[in-house]
Amino acid sequence: MKRVLKFGGLLGVAAFVGTAAGWTQGGTPAPVLPPVPQAVVTLKIETDKPVAKVSPTLYGLMTEEINYSYDGGLYGELVQDRTFLGRNDTEDWIPVEEGTARGSVTRDAGTGPSAALPASEKITVERADAADRYGLRNRGWWGVPVRPNTTYTGEVYAKGDAASAAAKVRVSLIANDTDKVLAEATLPALSGDWKKYEFSMKTSGEVTASATNQIVVSVDKPGTVWLQLLSVFGPTYKDRANGNRVDLMEMLAAMHPAFLRFPGGNYLEGNTIPERFDWKKTIGPLVDRPGHMSPWRYHSSDGMGLLEFLEWCEDLKMQPVLAVYAGYSLQQEHVNPGAELEPYVQDALDEIEYVTGDVSTKWGRERAKDGHPAPFALNYVEIGNEDQFDRSKSYDGRYGQFYDAIKKKYPALTLIATTPVKGHAMDMVDDHYYRRAEQFFADAHHYDKADRNGPKIFVGEWATREGTPTPNMGAALGDAAWMTGMERNSDLILIASYAPLLVNVNPNGMQWQSDLIGYDAFSSYGSPIYYAQVMFANHVGTETVASELEGAGDRLFYSVTRDAAKGMVYLKVVNASSKAQELKITLDGAKTVKPTAKLVRLSAATTAATNSITDPKRVVPVESVVKGVSKEFTRTVPGYSIEAYEIGVQ
Ligand code: AHR
């Protein structure tokens, strides 16, 4: 059985020519066996025939507080539960009694440093001295990473009673196994009023790098001390105060993401309306942020607040795709369109002003006060998240009200609907796909015949859910097949993002299986599809070119683009079969072809092959130089492989 897939001719439209066995457009696949691939499959590329523009913003990131993505993840805070809520399901603050020291710890609901943090941790020290201190230990986010010659900075709000005025309050990094002090700082004497104390601690060159450490705050004299917001940071990306973990930011930077979709996902909506991402409570000094319960059932510090999301964008040169809360929360709570919804619409307008307004605007001024006078560029605003799940069917009305108000004030913004609506303009619709690899193989041509006159598409969440905590090679093959389809149709799909992005791999760290990047307190790793995404993003091109694949079965996928200014053709080939495939490639329309090409290949012997925190580099891309490239050349594409070629063509 012969199968020809042809891309080109009509702008951006793929035509199935011949017998595309097993494929019935828009319906269930017919129960016929898939075609058997020919011994040699031919891929004809017409390098001089551009078909459609490739979106320069196609590949981006989607993020939310899930799987301890920020707290215990990207956000550089080392203290777990820095506001002493004691509510997370992981161990956080534990009393420390050195030798004969004795005391007690309670939550004091009656005193705190701010309206947002009205309670505090009350430490009553009955007996303690310089040798035997009393205090509390925090084991961090499943460990505290400590490295040699490294500075750790922190802050804490504290006050003491008269008896504690002579006490020395110390913050230290302590090794779990040896109890050795690795770094420490002593606060100035406390007073009876709440004050913020900043400190810094430096490790020596003798310290062994590890995460088996804890943070201890201790007191050396009897008396009562109240603490709130005890925060410790190690080095952060670009040395930002209140910034992000360096290793994870470097991994994200390598993906060359064009945008960041935030703050969710379900995290935007919250389980209930009061648990939504209420952006005004996430800005300003940390002491003014109460934090809130995330729908993934742990408390979020909101240290990663609206401005931190924007600074994350700035650091990685991404544009924000800002999702605004649109009056629907996950436990089927909704706000009726009309007067009831107005305050939420106003909140969204204020939020956009906070992002984009100059300092003459109310919220632009507020952003300047928070430390960022320059406005951020914003093109995309998403109205809600997955509103198809709102059983009250109120989205049409809610969307319309947000759309009209935002368009009126910000006509240049592209507004994204989370599900198709009736009776209102839609600039873009957000489609989500969580699938098995086989489903992505079968649907890799999903958008080939999609209407080009309707709204643009944002594939805001997609992933093959195979492998845990991070997906395996089989999932990467499903995802890469899907990516060839998104790239081929990126005249329509302007932006696309995999989800979820991050997972803390410790026990209880994960709420959603199959996440792109895994980590613990100390190190991080990419799943095979992380690497495949890096490969695709590094070889994106500016336009697709006409092409035709002949004789392939149903497990071979490709995308071919070019960058005429660079004289480069980018070819991605995905062989999701266990068998190697001979592929004859012809480069028609080229005057000259560079005889060597760069090849990046990700492959594995089995679909179960994967990376993990203990074996992070089992499946990684390998770079090589392909010789003998010409207007017609043949390659053997190994089974279970994803390849990206850079071919010089004039
Ligand atoms: O990515 C995990 C969740 O999947 C997102 O929060 C939600 O939008 C989707 O249902």
Residues whose N, C-alpha, C, O or C-beta is under 5 A from the ligand:
A	BS01	AHR	G265 N266 Y267 E386 A499 P500
